[in-house]
């Protein structure tokens, strides 16, 4: 599964390098290589990211499974970084729609990483019903999503970007709803308690360190 992404990801990364763009044939036919030829491959690479994340359990047999260091997740990280580098080389700044797509893709990949880790390290079957019923999987996803939301809010606060802060707040809201609708249905269990405490602590931390950015500052940055 990882091999399907290796060649297009490395190609996208190579085409985005200024050293190669200054040489023939990229210098003479930049649009043909970077846009006409690479755009369909980039779309297929994005499709591979989503399908591989859902369908593949990430087994590295005969090697042991190591989160972030197994072939599938290394290929995913390389592919996402290569797509980002290719877009910036060809089109410059990221559009808001593309930023949202990349953020959603990154969150999906992180979620897949968590579920694969639960599957391999805790012995939960790689099956939707089994993962949904697993208290450990639910708690791990809640805590990781909350951590991602907090990081987004802190980043938005530091950069004075209300959209990023709001995206993190929405993700935290989704986590709270998940805790109430899913984890609360399970009336017992250590993992449910841990997820509630962990998410609660993260919400307290972000409320203290990363309040919503002021509108005045953001408007000044937009005018600049």
TORFI-372272 format. One record per residue: chain; residue number from 1; x negated, y negated, z of N, C-alpha, C in turn. Coordinates in nm, 3 decimals, decimal comma. Atoms other than C-alpha are relative to their C-alpha. Example, Ala and Ser with C-alpha at 12.3 -4.5 7.8 and 13.67 -1.06 7.14 Angstrom:
BEGIN
{'A'; 1; {-0,089; 0,119; 0,000}; {-1,230; 0,450; 0,780}; {-0,090; -0,120; 0,000}}
{'A'; 2; {0,082; 0,119; -0,006}; {-1,367; 0,106; 0,714}; {0,077; -0,109; 0,073}}
REM end
This chain:
BEGIN
{'A'; 1; {-0,083; 0,121; 0,000}; {0,000; 0,000; 0,000}; {-0,087; -0,125; 0,000}}
{'A'; 2; {0,088; 0,116; -0,005}; {-0,283; -0,237; 0,082}; {-0,071; -0,023; -0,132}}
{'A'; 3; {0,073; 0,013; 0,126}; {-0,454; -0,165; -0,249}; {0,080; -0,078; -0,104}}
{'A'; 4; {-0,081; 0,074; 0,095}; {-0,160; -0,312; -0,440}; {-0,023; -0,151; 0,009}}
{'A'; 5; {0,017; 0,144; -0,019}; {-0,238; -0,655; -0,294}; {-0,144; -0,045; -0,014}}
{'A'; 6; {0,140; 0,038; -0,006}; {-0,617; -0,646; -0,299}; {-0,043; -0,079; -0,123}}
{'A'; 7; {0,047; 0,064; 0,123}; {-0,677; -0,738; -0,664}; {0,065; -0,137; -0,022}}
{'A'; 8; {-0,058; 0,135; 0,019}; {-0,418; -1,021; -0,703}; {-0,038; -0,099; 0,108}}
{'A'; 9; {0,039; 0,092; -0,106}; {-0,511; -1,167; -0,363}; {-0,142; -0,051; -0,021}}
{'A'; 10; {0,137; 0,043; 0,026}; {-0,882; -1,172; -0,444}; {-0,007; -0,090; -0,123}}
{'A'; 11; {-0,004; 0,083; 0,120}; {-0,802; -1,316; -0,788}; {0,052; -0,140; 0,032}}
{'A'; 12; {-0,053; 0,131; -0,038}; {-0,590; -1,595; -0,638}; {-0,103; -0,080; 0,080}}
{'A'; 13; {0,102; 0,068; -0,079}; {-0,865; -1,675; -0,390}; {-0,115; -0,048; -0,089}}
{'A'; 14; {0,111; 0,036; 0,087}; {-1,134; -1,675; -0,660}; {0,036; -0,118; -0,090}}
{'A'; 15; {-0,041; 0,108; 0,089}; {-0,935; -1,902; -0,893}; {0,013; -0,133; 0,073}}
{'A'; 16; {-0,013; 0,125; -0,076}; {-0,894; -2,156; -0,613}; {-0,134; -0,060; 0,039}}
{'A'; 17; {0,132; 0,050; -0,039}; {-1,270; -2,196; -0,562}; {-0,047; -0,109; -0,096}}
{'A'; 18; {0,049; 0,109; 0,086}; {-1,407; -2,531; -0,692}; {-0,121; 0,041; -0,084}}
{'A'; 19; {0,119; -0,042; 0,075}; {-1,730; -2,359; -0,799}; {0,040; 0,068; -0,130}}
{'A'; 20; {-0,043; -0,069; 0,121}; {-1,546; -2,136; -1,045}; {0,082; -0,093; -0,090}}
{'A'; 21; {-0,080; 0,091; 0,082}; {-1,309; -2,412; -1,157}; {-0,086; -0,095; -0,083}}
{'A'; 22; {0,090; 0,090; 0,074}; {-1,607; -2,618; -1,272}; {-0,072; 0,072; -0,113}}
{'A'; 23; {0,071; -0,077; 0,103}; {-1,724; -2,340; -1,505}; {0,099; 0,054; -0,103}}
{'A'; 24; {-0,079; -0,065; 0,104}; {-1,604; -2,184; -1,826}; {0,037; 0,140; 0,046}}
{'A'; 25; {-0,104; 0,061; 0,083}; {-1,340; -2,056; -1,889}; {0,101; -0,085; 0,077}}
{'A'; 26; {-0,099; 0,076; -0,076}; {-1,149; -2,220; -1,602}; {-0,005; -0,149; -0,031}}
{'A'; 27; {0,012; 0,142; 0,029}; {-1,285; -2,562; -1,687}; {0,072; -0,037; -0,130}}
{'A'; 28; {-0,061; 0,029; 0,130}; {-1,157; -2,539; -2,044}; {0,150; 0,031; -0,002}}
{'A'; 29; {-0,140; -0,042; 0,003}; {-0,824; -2,360; -1,978}; {0,053; 0,016; 0,142}}
{'A'; 30; {-0,041; -0,003; -0,141}; {-0,737; -2,449; -1,620}; {0,147; 0,038; 0,014}}
{'A'; 31; {-0,142; -0,026; -0,013}; {-0,359; -2,450; -1,669}; {0,034; 0,143; -0,039}}
{'A'; 32; {-0,029; -0,136; 0,045}; {-0,360; -2,120; -1,856}; {-0,033; 0,102; 0,108}}
{'A'; 33; {0,042; -0,097; -0,101}; {-0,545; -1,942; -1,576}; {0,073; -0,021; 0,132}}
{'A'; 34; {-0,052; 0,026; -0,134}; {-0,420; -2,113; -1,260}; {0,152; -0,004; 0,007}}
{'A'; 35; {-0,145; 0,012; -0,005}; {-0,057; -2,166; -1,357}; {0,070; 0,108; -0,081}}
{'A'; 36; {-0,073; -0,092; 0,086}; {0,060; -1,960; -1,653}; {-0,030; 0,146; 0,034}}
{'A'; 37; {0,036; -0,138; -0,028}; {-0,131; -1,646; -1,561}; {0,017; 0,036; 0,147}}
{'A'; 38; {0,002; -0,033; -0,142}; {-0,147; -1,671; -1,183}; {0,136; -0,014; 0,067}}
{'A'; 39; {-0,129; 0,022; -0,066}; {0,206; -1,792; -1,100}; {0,083; 0,129; 0,010}}
{'A'; 40; {-0,074; -0,127; -0,015}; {0,377; -1,455; -1,183}; {-0,065; 0,094; 0,100}}
{'A'; 41; {0,069; -0,086; -0,097}; {0,110; -1,270; -0,985}; {0,023; -0,049; 0,142}}
{'A'; 42; {-0,026; 0,055; -0,133}; {0,163; -1,506; -0,692}; {0,141; 0,038; 0,047}}
{'A'; 43; {-0,136; -0,040; -0,037}; {0,538; -1,433; -0,699}; {0,006; 0,147; 0,037}}
{'A'; 44; {0,004; -0,142; -0,033}; {0,471; -1,059; -0,705}; {-0,072; 0,025; 0,133}}
{'A'; 45; {0,072; -0,015; -0,126}; {0,224; -1,099; -0,419}; {0,089; -0,037; 0,119}}
{'A'; 46; {-0,094; 0,037; -0,106}; {0,487; -1,277; -0,210}; {0,105; 0,110; 0,020}}
{'A'; 47; {-0,095; -0,111; -0,010}; {0,736; -0,999; -0,291}; {-0,063; 0,119; 0,071}}
{'A'; 48; {0,070; -0,110; -0,066}; {0,477; -0,741; -0,187}; {-0,010; -0,024; 0,150}}
{'A'; 49; {0,011; 0,031; -0,142}; {0,431; -0,919; 0,146}; {0,128; 0,039; 0,074}}
{'A'; 50; {-0,126; -0,028; -0,067}; {0,799; -0,887; 0,232}; {0,034; 0,149; -0,005}}
{'A'; 51; {-0,036; -0,141; 0,013}; {0,856; -0,536; 0,096}; {-0,095; 0,089; 0,080}}
{'A'; 52; {0,096; -0,080; -0,075}; {0,535; -0,393; 0,240}; {0,019; -0,013; 0,149}}
{'A'; 53; {-0,020; 0,022; -0,143}; {0,611; -0,547; 0,577}; {0,118; 0,080; 0,053}}
{'A'; 54; {-0,120; -0,072; -0,044}; {0,951; -0,377; 0,590}; {-0,015; 0,151; -0,017}}
{'A'; 55; {0,000; -0,141; 0,035}; {0,876; -0,043; 0,428}; {-0,117; 0,078; 0,056}}
{'A'; 56; {0,122; -0,072; -0,033}; {0,523; 0,043; 0,537}; {-0,025; -0,001; 0,151}}
{'A'; 57; {0,027; -0,010; -0,144}; {0,442; 0,168; 0,887}; {-0,144; -0,035; 0,036}}
{'A'; 58; {0,136; 0,045; -0,026}; {0,076; 0,070; 0,848}; {-0,095; 0,107; 0,048}}
{'A'; 59; {0,089; -0,107; -0,044}; {-0,078; 0,410; 0,912}; {-0,135; -0,011; -0,070}}
{'A'; 60; {0,136; 0,007; 0,054}; {-0,455; 0,405; 0,865}; {-0,071; 0,133; 0,009}}
{'A'; 61; {0,057; -0,134; -0,014}; {-0,506; 0,781; 0,896}; {-0,102; 0,028; -0,111}}
{'A'; 62; {0,035; -0,064; -0,129}; {-0,755; 0,936; 0,946}; {-0,055; -0,097; 0,104}}
{'A'; 63; {0,046; 0,097; -0,099}; {-0,862; 0,612; 1,120}; {0,113; -0,030; 0,099}}
{'A'; 64; {-0,105; 0,038; -0,095}; {-0,676; 0,507; 1,436}; {0,060; -0,135; -0,037}}
{'A'; 65; {-0,067; 0,128; 0,027}; {-0,427; 0,222; 1,418}; {-0,052; -0,106; 0,096}}
{'A'; 66; {0,046; 0,114; -0,079}; {-0,571; -0,108; 1,537}; {0,076; -0,123; -0,047}}
{'A'; 67; {-0,074; 0,120; 0,042}; {-0,341; -0,414; 1,534}; {-0,094; -0,106; -0,055}}
{'A'; 68; {0,073; 0,106; 0,070}; {-0,469; -0,685; 1,297}; {-0,122; 0,051; -0,077}}
{'A'; 69; {0,121; -0,051; 0,063}; {-0,761; -0,465; 1,189}; {0,025; 0,122; -0,087}}
{'A'; 70; {-0,029; -0,110; 0,090}; {-0,582; -0,197; 0,990}; {0,014; -0,051; -0,143}}
{'A'; 71; {0,002; 0,046; 0,140}; {-0,581; -0,208; 0,608}; {0,122; -0,082; -0,041}}
{'A'; 72; {-0,120; 0,072; 0,043}; {-0,219; -0,322; 0,566}; {0,000; -0,144; 0,051}}
{'A'; 73; {-0,008; 0,135; -0,056}; {-0,238; -0,622; 0,800}; {-0,117; -0,087; -0,043}}
{'A'; 74; {0,111; 0,076; 0,058}; {-0,581; -0,725; 0,673}; {0,038; -0,047; -0,140}}
{'A'; 75; {-0,043; 0,038; 0,134}; {-0,436; -0,723; 0,321}; {0,108; -0,107; 0,005}}
{'A'; 76; {-0,103; 0,103; -0,014}; {-0,136; -0,925; 0,439}; {-0,061; -0,137; 0,032}}
{'A'; 77; {0,066; 0,126; -0,035}; {-0,357; -1,190; 0,599}; {-0,075; -0,057; -0,119}}
{'A'; 78; {0,074; 0,045; 0,119}; {-0,577; -1,207; 0,289}; {0,096; -0,054; -0,105}}
{'A'; 79; {-0,096; 0,043; 0,103}; {-0,273; -1,236; 0,061}; {0,061; -0,135; 0,035}}
{'A'; 80; {-0,061; 0,128; -0,039}; {-0,110; -1,517; 0,260}; {-0,100; -0,114; -0,011}}
{'A'; 81; {0,103; 0,103; 0,011}; {-0,437; -1,711; 0,282}; {-0,034; -0,031; -0,145}}
{'A'; 82; {0,030; 0,020; 0,142}; {-0,504; -1,659; -0,089}; {0,111; -0,078; -0,070}}
{'A'; 83; {-0,111; 0,074; 0,059}; {-0,157; -1,781; -0,186}; {-0,005; -0,147; 0,040}}
{'A'; 84; {0,010; 0,139; -0,047}; {-0,203; -2,092; 0,027}; {-0,114; -0,073; -0,070}}
{'A'; 85; {0,114; 0,062; 0,067}; {-0,547; -2,163; -0,125}; {0,030; -0,025; -0,147}}
{'A'; 86; {-0,032; 0,017; 0,143}; {-0,418; -2,109; -0,481}; {0,097; -0,116; -0,020}}
{'A'; 87; {-0,098; 0,109; 0,016}; {-0,120; -2,343; -0,434}; {-0,066; -0,136; 0,018}}
{'A'; 88; {0,065; 0,128; -0,024}; {-0,334; -2,620; -0,291}; {-0,095; -0,036; -0,113}}
{'A'; 89; {0,091; 0,028; 0,111}; {-0,587; -2,584; -0,571}; {0,074; -0,043; -0,125}}
{'A'; 90; {-0,074; 0,029; 0,122}; {-0,319; -2,602; -0,838}; {0,093; -0,119; 0,014}}
{'A'; 91; {-0,106; 0,100; -0,013}; {-0,051; -2,832; -0,697}; {-0,025; -0,102; 0,110}}
{'A'; 92; {0,029; 0,096; -0,106}; {-0,209; -3,012; -0,401}; {0,078; 0,030; 0,126}}
{'A'; 93; {-0,069; -0,014; -0,128}; {0,000; -3,072; -0,088}; {0,119; 0,096; -0,012}}
{'A'; 94; {-0,112; -0,093; -0,003}; {0,262; -2,817; 0,013}; {0,132; -0,075; 0,009}}
{'A'; 95; {-0,134; 0,057; -0,010}; {0,625; -2,907; -0,047}; {0,070; 0,055; 0,123}}
{'A'; 96; {-0,070; -0,050; -0,121}; {0,862; -2,876; 0,252}; {0,063; 0,137; -0,021}}
{'A'; 97; {-0,062; -0,130; 0,025}; {1,043; -2,583; 0,087}; {-0,103; 0,112; 0,006}}
{'A'; 98; {0,105; -0,101; -0,003}; {0,717; -2,396; 0,040}; {-0,054; 0,017; 0,141}}
{'A'; 99; {0,042; -0,011; -0,139}; {0,610; -2,476; 0,395}; {0,096; 0,089; 0,079}}
{'A'; 100; {-0,099; -0,082; -0,070}; {0,935; -2,323; 0,520}; {-0,013; 0,147; -0,042}}
{'A'; 101; {0,015; -0,138; 0,047}; {0,885; -2,014; 0,301}; {-0,123; 0,066; 0,061}}
{'A'; 102; {0,123; -0,056; -0,057}; {0,528; -1,963; 0,421}; {0,015; 0,023; 0,151}}
{'A'; 103; {-0,022; -0,018; -0,144}; {0,632; -2,014; 0,785}; {0,089; 0,120; 0,028}}
{'A'; 104; {-0,088; -0,116; -0,017}; {0,915; -1,762; 0,750}; {-0,074; 0,129; -0,031}}
{'A'; 105; {0,077; -0,118; 0,034}; {0,680; -1,517; 0,581}; {-0,098; 0,035; 0,111}}
{'A'; 106; {0,094; -0,025; -0,109}; {0,420; -1,557; 0,855}; {0,072; 0,057; 0,122}}
{'A'; 107; {-0,075; -0,052; -0,113}; {0,685; -1,501; 1,123}; {0,043; 0,144; -0,024}}
{'A'; 108; {-0,038; -0,138; 0,033}; {0,808; -1,189; 0,941}; {-0,118; 0,094; 0,012}}
{'A'; 109; {0,119; -0,084; -0,009}; {0,453; -1,055; 0,918}; {-0,039; 0,024; 0,146}}
{'A'; 110; {0,031; -0,016; -0,141}; {0,393; -1,119; 1,288}; {0,098; 0,097; 0,066}}
{'A'; 111; {-0,100; -0,091; -0,054}; {0,719; -0,943; 1,372}; {-0,029; 0,144; -0,043}}
{'A'; 112; {0,037; -0,134; 0,047}; {0,617; -0,647; 1,155}; {-0,120; 0,054; 0,075}}
{'A'; 113; {0,118; -0,041; -0,077}; {0,281; -0,638; 1,334}; {0,041; 0,050; 0,139}}
{'A'; 114; {-0,045; -0,040; -0,134}; {0,457; -0,621; 1,673}; {0,070; 0,135; -0,006}}
{'A'; 115; {-0,076; -0,125; 0,008}; {0,693; -0,343; 1,562}; {-0,090; 0,117; -0,038}}
{'A'; 116; {0,094; -0,109; 0,033}; {0,414; -0,140; 1,403}; {-0,086; 0,037; 0,120}}
{'A'; 117; {0,078; -0,028; -0,121}; {0,212; -0,174; 1,722}; {0,081; 0,084; 0,098}}
{'A'; 118; {-0,086; -0,079; -0,088}; {0,506; -0,044; 1,925}; {0,014; 0,142; -0,055}}
{'A'; 119; {-0,014; -0,132; 0,063}; {0,548; 0,241; 1,676}; {-0,123; 0,086; 0,024}}
{'A'; 120; {0,121; -0,080; -0,008}; {0,186; 0,353; 1,682}; {-0,051; 0,018; 0,143}}
{'A'; 121; {0,060; -0,006; -0,132}; {0,084; 0,273; 2,038}; {0,094; 0,050; 0,108}}
{'A'; 122; {-0,097; -0,045; -0,100}; {0,407; 0,354; 2,223}; {0,082; 0,119; -0,047}}
{'A'; 123; {-0,067; -0,120; 0,047}; {0,535; 0,639; 2,006}; {0,145; -0,018; -0,040}}
{'A'; 124; {-0,137; 0,023; 0,047}; {0,861; 0,476; 1,896}; {0,006; 0,028; -0,149}}
{'A'; 125; {-0,010; -0,039; 0,141}; {0,979; 0,613; 1,563}; {0,012; -0,124; -0,089}}
{'A'; 126; {-0,009; 0,110; 0,097}; {0,941; 0,388; 1,257}; {0,135; 0,008; -0,070}}
{'A'; 127; {-0,139; -0,010; 0,045}; {1,315; 0,363; 1,215}; {0,077; -0,116; 0,061}}
{'A'; 128; {-0,072; 0,119; -0,047}; {1,552; 0,068; 1,245}; {0,076; 0,029; 0,128}}
{'A'; 129; {-0,080; -0,031; -0,118}; {1,781; 0,239; 1,495}; {-0,088; 0,022; 0,123}}
{'A'; 130; {0,088; -0,027; -0,113}; {1,493; 0,360; 1,711}; {-0,066; -0,127; 0,051}}
{'A'; 131; {0,062; 0,124; -0,041}; {1,319; 0,022; 1,713}; {0,101; -0,094; 0,066}}
{'A'; 132; {-0,104; 0,085; -0,060}; {1,646; -0,159; 1,788}; {0,035; 0,047; 0,140}}
{'A'; 133; {-0,035; -0,055; -0,131}; {1,716; 0,073; 2,080}; {-0,116; -0,004; 0,099}}
{'A'; 134; {0,116; -0,002; -0,088}; {1,363; 0,043; 2,220}; {-0,005; -0,127; 0,085}}
{'A'; 135; {0,011; 0,116; -0,088}; {1,346; -0,185; 2,524}; {-0,135; -0,069; -0,016}}
{'A'; 136; {0,133; 0,057; 0,018}; {0,973; -0,230; 2,470}; {-0,007; -0,084; -0,127}}
{'A'; 137; {0,003; 0,075; 0,126}; {1,019; -0,337; 2,107}; {0,077; -0,131; 0,013}}
{'A'; 138; {-0,080; 0,122; -0,016}; {1,293; -0,586; 2,198}; {-0,073; -0,102; 0,086}}
{'A'; 139; {0,071; 0,093; -0,088}; {1,089; -0,736; 2,481}; {-0,122; -0,058; -0,070}}
{'A'; 140; {0,120; 0,048; 0,068}; {0,774; -0,758; 2,270}; {0,035; -0,104; -0,106}}
{'A'; 141; {-0,042; 0,095; 0,104}; {0,956; -0,932; 1,983}; {0,044; -0,132; 0,064}}
{'A'; 142; {-0,047; 0,122; -0,066}; {1,122; -1,179; 2,221}; {-0,117; -0,085; 0,049}}
{'A'; 143; {0,114; 0,075; -0,054}; {0,795; -1,276; 2,388}; {-0,085; -0,058; -0,113}}
{'A'; 144; {0,082; 0,050; 0,111}; {0,604; -1,306; 2,059}; {0,071; -0,112; -0,074}}
{'A'; 145; {-0,075; 0,109; 0,064}; {0,880; -1,513; 1,898}; {-0,003; -0,125; 0,086}}
{'A'; 146; {0,005; 0,117; -0,089}; {0,890; -1,739; 2,203}; {-0,137; -0,065; -0,004}}
{'A'; 147; {0,135; 0,055; 0,008}; {0,513; -1,778; 2,188}; {-0,020; -0,076; -0,131}}
{'A'; 148; {0,009; 0,070; 0,129}; {0,534; -1,869; 1,817}; {0,077; -0,132; 0,004}}
{'A'; 149; {-0,077; 0,123; -0,012}; {0,806; -2,123; 1,894}; {-0,072; -0,105; 0,083}}
{'A'; 150; {0,075; 0,093; -0,085}; {0,598; -2,278; 2,171}; {-0,119; -0,058; -0,076}}
{'A'; 151; {0,115; 0,049; 0,078}; {0,291; -2,300; 1,946}; {0,044; -0,101; -0,105}}
{'A'; 152; {-0,051; 0,094; 0,100}; {0,500; -2,468; 1,676}; {0,038; -0,133; 0,064}}
{'A'; 153; {-0,040; 0,123; -0,067}; {0,638; -2,719; 1,924}; {-0,122; -0,078; 0,049}}
{'A'; 154; {0,123; 0,068; -0,043}; {0,295; -2,794; 2,067}; {-0,070; -0,064; -0,120}}
{'A'; 155; {0,062; 0,053; 0,122}; {0,155; -2,836; 1,714}; {0,076; -0,122; -0,049}}
{'A'; 156; {-0,080; 0,115; 0,043}; {0,445; -3,065; 1,620}; {-0,016; -0,119; 0,091}}
{'A'; 157; {0,022; 0,110; -0,094}; {0,393; -3,269; 1,935}; {-0,136; -0,065; -0,021}}
{'A'; 158; {0,135; 0,055; 0,019}; {0,019; -3,307; 1,876}; {-0,012; -0,075; -0,132}}
{'A'; 159; {0,006; 0,065; 0,131}; {0,066; -3,396; 1,509}; {0,110; -0,103; -0,019}}
{'A'; 160; {-0,113; 0,093; 0,008}; {0,377; -3,605; 1,582}; {0,087; 0,029; -0,122}}
{'A'; 161; {-0,084; -0,046; 0,111}; {0,576; -3,401; 1,328}; {0,128; 0,059; 0,057}}
{'A'; 162; {-0,126; -0,045; -0,060}; {0,939; -3,370; 1,431}; {0,054; 0,126; -0,067}}
{'A'; 163; {-0,052; -0,118; 0,068}; {1,021; -3,108; 1,166}; {-0,063; 0,128; 0,056}}
{'A'; 164; {0,067; -0,117; -0,057}; {0,760; -2,866; 1,300}; {0,047; 0,025; 0,142}}
{'A'; 165; {-0,049; -0,014; -0,137}; {0,869; -2,933; 1,658}; {0,141; 0,058; 0,000}}
{'A'; 166; {-0,139; -0,048; 0,007}; {1,233; -2,877; 1,561}; {0,006; 0,147; -0,041}}
{'A'; 167; {0,003; -0,141; 0,040}; {1,148; -2,548; 1,388}; {-0,035; 0,089; 0,118}}
{'A'; 168; {0,034; -0,076; -0,119}; {0,981; -2,426; 1,705}; {0,114; 0,005; 0,100}}
{'A'; 169; {-0,114; 0,004; -0,093}; {1,280; -2,537; 1,914}; {0,111; 0,093; -0,048}}
{'A'; 170; {-0,102; -0,090; 0,054}; {1,517; -2,351; 1,681}; {-0,038; 0,146; 0,027}}
{'A'; 171; {0,045; -0,137; -0,026}; {1,306; -2,036; 1,715}; {0,018; 0,036; 0,148}}
{'A'; 172; {-0,024; -0,025; -0,142}; {1,316; -2,069; 2,094}; {0,149; 0,020; 0,029}}
{'A'; 173; {-0,144; -0,019; -0,016}; {1,693; -2,107; 2,069}; {0,046; 0,137; -0,045}}
{'A'; 174; {-0,031; -0,136; 0,048}; {1,711; -1,786; 1,866}; {-0,041; 0,104; 0,104}}
{'A'; 175; {0,047; -0,094; -0,103}; {1,507; -1,610; 2,135}; {0,095; 0,002; 0,119}}
{'A'; 176; {-0,094; 0,006; -0,112}; {1,739; -1,732; 2,410}; {0,131; 0,071; -0,035}}
{'A'; 177; {-0,121; -0,069; 0,043}; {2,042; -1,614; 2,210}; {-0,022; 0,151; -0,004}}
{'A'; 178; {0,032; -0,143; 0,003}; {1,871; -1,278; 2,157}; {-0,004; 0,059; 0,140}}
{'A'; 179; {0,004; -0,048; -0,138}; {1,806; -1,246; 2,529}; {0,140; 0,018; 0,056}}
{'A'; 180; {-0,135; -0,007; -0,054}; {2,171; -1,314; 2,608}; {0,084; 0,107; -0,067}}
{'A'; 181; {-0,087; -0,091; 0,075}; {2,325; -1,099; 2,334}; {-0,055; 0,141; -0,009}}
{'A'; 182; {0,061; -0,132; 0,018}; {2,078; -0,811; 2,308}; {-0,055; 0,053; 0,131}}
{'A'; 183; {0,061; -0,049; -0,123}; {1,866; -0,782; 2,621}; {0,100; 0,008; 0,116}}
{'A'; 184; {-0,098; -0,005; -0,109}; {2,160; -0,863; 2,852}; {0,090; 0,122; -0,009}}
{'A'; 185; {-0,081; -0,122; 0,015}; {2,344; -0,564; 2,706}; {-0,065; 0,118; 0,071}}
{'A'; 186; {0,072; -0,102; -0,076}; {2,076; -0,351; 2,870}; {-0,010; -0,048; 0,145}}
{'A'; 187; {-0,014; 0,051; -0,136}; {2,157; -0,389; 3,238}; {-0,117; 0,037; 0,091}}
{'A'; 188; {0,112; -0,038; -0,084}; {1,832; -0,244; 3,363}; {-0,127; 0,007; -0,082}}
{'A'; 189; {0,125; -0,021; 0,072}; {1,472; -0,189; 3,276}; {-0,101; -0,108; 0,028}}
{'A'; 190; {0,110; 0,093; -0,028}; {1,139; -0,345; 3,349}; {-0,027; -0,092; -0,118}}
{'A'; 191; {0,032; 0,080; 0,117}; {1,089; -0,465; 2,990}; {0,096; -0,118; -0,015}}
{'A'; 192; {-0,096; 0,111; 0,007}; {1,408; -0,674; 3,002}; {-0,038; -0,110; 0,098}}
{'A'; 193; {0,039; 0,099; -0,101}; {1,291; -0,842; 3,322}; {-0,125; -0,076; -0,044}}
{'A'; 194; {0,124; 0,063; 0,046}; {0,946; -0,907; 3,177}; {0,028; -0,100; -0,111}}
{'A'; 195; {-0,031; 0,091; 0,111}; {1,092; -1,061; 2,860}; {0,069; -0,127; 0,050}}
{'A'; 196; {-0,066; 0,118; -0,055}; {1,319; -1,293; 3,062}; {-0,101; -0,091; 0,070}}
{'A'; 197; {0,099; 0,081; -0,072}; {1,035; -1,408; 3,286}; {-0,099; -0,064; -0,096}}
{'A'; 198; {0,098; 0,054; 0,095}; {0,789; -1,447; 2,998}; {0,056; -0,114; -0,082}}
{'A'; 199; {-0,061; 0,106; 0,080}; {1,027; -1,651; 2,783}; {0,029; -0,122; 0,086}}
{'A'; 200; {-0,027; 0,113; -0,088}; {1,130; -1,863; 3,081}; {-0,124; -0,081; 0,031}}
{'A'; 201; {0,126; 0,071; -0,026}; {0,769; -1,948; 3,163}; {-0,043; -0,080; -0,121}}
{'A'; 202; {0,040; 0,072; 0,121}; {0,698; -2,041; 2,800}; {0,087; -0,123; -0,022}}
{'A'; 203; {-0,088; 0,116; 0,016}; {1,001; -2,270; 2,790}; {-0,039; -0,112; 0,098}}
{'A'; 204; {0,044; 0,100; -0,098}; {0,885; -2,445; 3,109}; {-0,131; -0,066; -0,045}}
{'A'; 205; {0,128; 0,054; 0,045}; {0,535; -2,484; 2,964}; {0,019; -0,099; -0,114}}
{'A'; 206; {-0,017; 0,089; 0,115}; {0,654; -2,635; 2,637}; {0,076; -0,126; 0,040}}
{'A'; 207; {-0,071; 0,118; -0,044}; {0,892; -2,869; 2,817}; {-0,092; -0,102; 0,067}}
{'A'; 208; {0,093; 0,090; -0,068}; {0,601; -3,012; 3,014}; {-0,106; -0,056; -0,094}}
{'A'; 209; {0,115; 0,040; 0,082}; {0,324; -3,020; 2,754}; {0,039; -0,051; -0,140}}
{'A'; 210; {-0,032; 0,036; 0,139}; {0,513; -3,073; 2,426}; {0,143; -0,049; -0,013}}
{'A'; 211; {-0,133; 0,057; 0,022}; {0,820; -3,296; 2,446}; {0,017; -0,042; -0,146}}
{'A'; 212; {-0,028; 0,035; 0,139}; {0,988; -3,401; 2,124}; {-0,077; -0,126; -0,039}}
{'A'; 213; {0,074; 0,119; 0,044}; {0,774; -3,647; 1,921}; {0,093; -0,118; -0,019}}
{'A'; 214; {-0,081; 0,120; 0,015}; {0,895; -4,004; 1,910}; {0,025; -0,034; -0,145}}
{'A'; 215; {-0,035; 0,038; 0,136}; {1,073; -4,131; 1,601}; {-0,086; -0,115; -0,051}}
{'A'; 216; {0,076; 0,117; 0,044}; {0,875; -4,451; 1,595}; {-0,134; 0,040; -0,056}}
{'A'; 217; {0,132; -0,044; 0,046}; {0,541; -4,277; 1,563}; {0,010; 0,070; -0,133}}
{'A'; 218; {-0,014; -0,074; 0,124}; {0,666; -4,045; 1,292}; {0,029; -0,094; -0,117}}
{'A'; 219; {-0,033; 0,094; 0,107}; {0,816; -4,332; 1,091}; {-0,124; -0,077; -0,043}}
{'A'; 220; {0,123; 0,069; 0,036}; {0,482; -4,513; 1,105}; {-0,088; 0,088; -0,085}}
{'A'; 221; {0,084; -0,090; 0,079}; {0,301; -4,206; 0,975}; {0,057; 0,016; -0,140}}
{'A'; 222; {-0,060; -0,014; 0,132}; {0,552; -4,166; 0,692}; {-0,024; -0,122; -0,087}}
{'A'; 223; {0,023; 0,122; 0,077}; {0,508; -4,530; 0,591}; {-0,144; -0,008; -0,049}}
{'A'; 224; {0,140; -0,001; 0,044}; {0,129; -4,482; 0,578}; {-0,019; 0,099; -0,113}}
REM end
